[in-house]
């Protein structure tokens, strides 16, 4: 790739990340916060802090401060290198929230263009916007920090899935609302509506950064397909010996594990190589090993503790 083309991709990537941060900020500062609502994640916790202090500590300020603290703790605990893109997204999200908060004309309140009469629709719209914004951030290999960092730290040492960490933290954060004197059970329900909407859409936007597929490919041109996968897609392939019971003929079947992001490319390759190929695709939630997630057993932390004790 030429230097000019590489620069183009970098600039394009950061433009998309900037737009994504503003979409994320718009979900909170235009819909959730003006209507006194909260949800999960670090922004949810920061909105609770804002409501608890009567607006004395705006969400965008505590969001930036807490993220800065979490990054320092994570680096000390695990030596994580989050990269420039994540730092950029944390700073840009904080700035975007401040910008959106300062423009009341775009808030979803009575008399303004984005006003929504049906209250239940507000967390649904916010969840959709947050899924698009945060999903694009994750899709381009960055993060907005917050509970992402907490989940990574927990997942590094204990065999607990990221989704469970997110679920538990979201439930705790949303439940904090009922401890505030001016909030009720209804406010907590609105928070769960936002979380459910966000969770239902986030995987589709991300495009499979954390999801994988298992494929069984039946084709006479299996060698050509397998070579493309190993040489051009940086994935391994297993060739299984099988017998078609109807024809009684021996066949070779390809067993492939691949990310959702790579599935469209692989499907195209298979169709071009053999239009008559038969392919079975199954979604997999957890794939451990080289090229995918590292298997977490908890032994690393245990052994470290035993070494310190001795």
N, C-alpha and C positions, 0 to 999 in steps of 0.2 A: 504494500500500500504506500502510495506517495505521501510526502510530507503534507502537501496541500490537502489531499483527501483526508488524511488523518486529522488535520486541524478542523476541517469541515465537520467531521463526525463528533469531535470533542465539543465544538461550539453548539452543534445541534443537540447534543446530549444535555448540555447544561441549560439550554433554552427550554427543553422539555421538563427538566427538573425544576426550573424556576416557575413555569406555568403550573406544574403539579403542586408545588408548595403553596401557590396562591389558591388553587382549588381546595386544597386541604384547609387553608386558613379561612376561606369563604364559607365552608361547611360549618365551622365553629363560630366565627365572629359575625356572620350574617344571619345564621339560622338558630343555632343552639343557644349561644350566650345571650343574645337580645331577648330570647323568650325564657330565660332562666332555666334552661335545660342542661343536663350533663349526660355523659355516657362513660365508656371505658377508656383505657389507655392513659397515657400521661396527661393528655389534654383534659381528659375527664377529671383527673385528680386536681389539675390546676384550676379548672372551673369551680370545683368544690371549694378550693382555697379562696378564690375570688368571691364566691357567695358568702362564705363564712366570715370574711373580713369586710363585708359590705362594699366591695369594690376597691378597697384600699390597696390590695395586691392584685393587679390585673393578670389575667391568665398568661398573656404573652411573656411577662417578666418572669414569673415563677417557672414557666415552661423552659425558658432559656437557662435559668439558674440551676434547676434540677437536672437538666440534661448535661450541663457542664460538670456537675458533681458526679453524676453517674459514669460519665466517660472517664473521669480521673480514677474513680474506684475500680472500674473495669480494667483499666490499663495496669493499675497496681496489682490487682488480683490475678489477672490472666495474661497480661501483656498483649491485649488485643490491639491490632492496628486497624482502626475503623476506616481510615482513608479520608481523603480530602472531600469526596463527594458527600459523605454522611455529615461531616462538619458543615459543609456548605448548605445542606438541606436543613439542618437544625437552625443555623443563623438565618437563612432565607425564610423559613417558616415563621420564625419569631418576628422578623421584619414585616412579612406579609400580613400577619395577624394584627400588627400595629396599624398598618395601612388600612386594612378592611375595617378595623374598629373605629378609625377616625372618619369614616365616610358613612354617616347614618342613612344617607339616601339609598344605599344598597342593602340595608338591613331588612329582614323579614318581619316588619312591624306594621301596625295599622297606618294607612296613609302612604305607604311606600310601594314601589313597583313589585318587590318580591314578597309582599305580604301574603300569607297563606291563612285563609279563614279557618280551615279545619286543622285544629291543633295536632291531631295524630299524624298528619302528613309532614309536619316539620321535621321530626326525627327520621322519618323515612327518606326525605329529600337530603337531609344532612348525611345520613348513612351512605346514600348513593354517591354524593360528592366526595366524602372522605375515602370511599373505596376507590374511586377514580384517581384522586390525588395521591393517596398513599400507595395505591397499586402501581402507579407509574413510577413513583420513587423506588419502590422495591424492584420493579422490572428492570430498571437501569442500574441496579447494583448498589443502591444507596439505602439509607434509612433515615427516619426522622427522630430516631433515638427513643427515649422514654422506656416503656415496658419492653420494647425490642431488646434493649441492652440487658434488662433484668432477666428476660427469658433466656438470652444467650448465656449469661453467667450461670443460671441454674442448670440449663441443659448441658453445659460443658462437663459438669461433675456428677449429675444424677440422671438416671434413665427416665426422665420425665419429658414428654413431648412438648414442643413449643406451644401447640394449640391448648394443652391443658394449663400451662402457665398463663397464657393470655386469658383463658376462660376464668380461672380463679382470681386473677388480678382484676379483671373487669367486674366480676360479681362483687368483690370487696369495695372497689371504687364507687360503683353505682349505689351500693347499699349505704355508703356514707351520707348520701343525700338526706335520708330520713332522720339523721342526727341533727340536721339544721332546723331551727325553730320555724322558719317560713317555708319549709318543704314538706311534701307529703308522699304517701305511697304512690300516688298518681305520677309524681315527678320521677320516681324510681322506675315505674313502668315505661315511661317515655324513653328513659335511658336504655332499657333493655330492647326496646323497639329499634333504636339506632344501632345497637350492637348487632342485633339479628340481621338487619338490612346490610350492614357493613360486612359481616361474616359471610353472608350469602353471595356477595358480589366480588369480594377481594380476589379470590383465586382466578376468576375469569379475566380480571384486569391484569394481574401479574403475569399471566400467560405461562404459569407452571414453573417459576423459579424454585418452588418448594414441593412441586408435585411431579410424579413420574408415571410412565406407562410401561406395561409389560406387553410385548407383542409376540405373537406366533405367526410366522410368515411361511406360507406354503407356495413354493415357486420352483420351476425347473431351472430358473436362472438365479438360484440362491447364492452362488459364488460371486456373481457380479454385484449383487446387493450387499453381501457381507463385506466385500472388499471396499465398497464405497463407505460403509459405516466405520470400518476400522481405520481407513486411510484419510477420510475427509471430515468425519464427525467426531473423532476422538472417543469412540465408544467401542466396547467389546461386543462380540457376538458368540453365541453358543450354537453349534450345529448338532441337532438331535436326529437320531435315526428313527424312522417311523415306517409304518406299513398301512396303506389305505385298505381298509377291510373290504370295501366293495370291489376294488380292482385287484386286490392282493399284491399290489406293486410296492416295492421299497421306495421311500422318499426321504429326502433330507429336509428338516424343518428348522428354521432360524428362531432362536429364542433371544429376544432383544429387550434390554431395559434402557429407557431413554426419557429425558425430561420432556414435559409438555411443550416447552418452547421449541424443541427440535422435531416434534412430531410432524408438523406440516412439511418440513424439508424431506423427512424420511418417506412420508406418504407419496410425495411427488417422485422421488427416486424410484420407489417400488413400481409405481404406475408406468413410468417411462421405461423401466427395464423389462417389466412383464405385465401388460394390461390384464392378463388372465390370472394374476396372482391372487391367492386367497389370504386374507390377513385378519387375525383376531386381536383386538385391542382391549386391554383391561387396565383400569385406573388402579394405581397403587399408592397408598398413603405414606408408607415408610419403606425406603430402600437404603440399606447400609452397606458401606464398602467403598472401595476406591472409585472416585468420580462422582460419588453421591455423599450422603451424610456419614459422619464418623459414628461408629457404634459406641454408645455410652453405657458403661457397666457400673460406674461408681467406684471401680477398683483403683482408679488413678488417685482419687482423693484419699481413699483408705490407705493405700500404700504410702502416700506422702505423709499421712499422719503417723503411720507406724515408724517410718524412717526418722521423723522428728522426735518420736518418743524414745527411740533407741539411741 
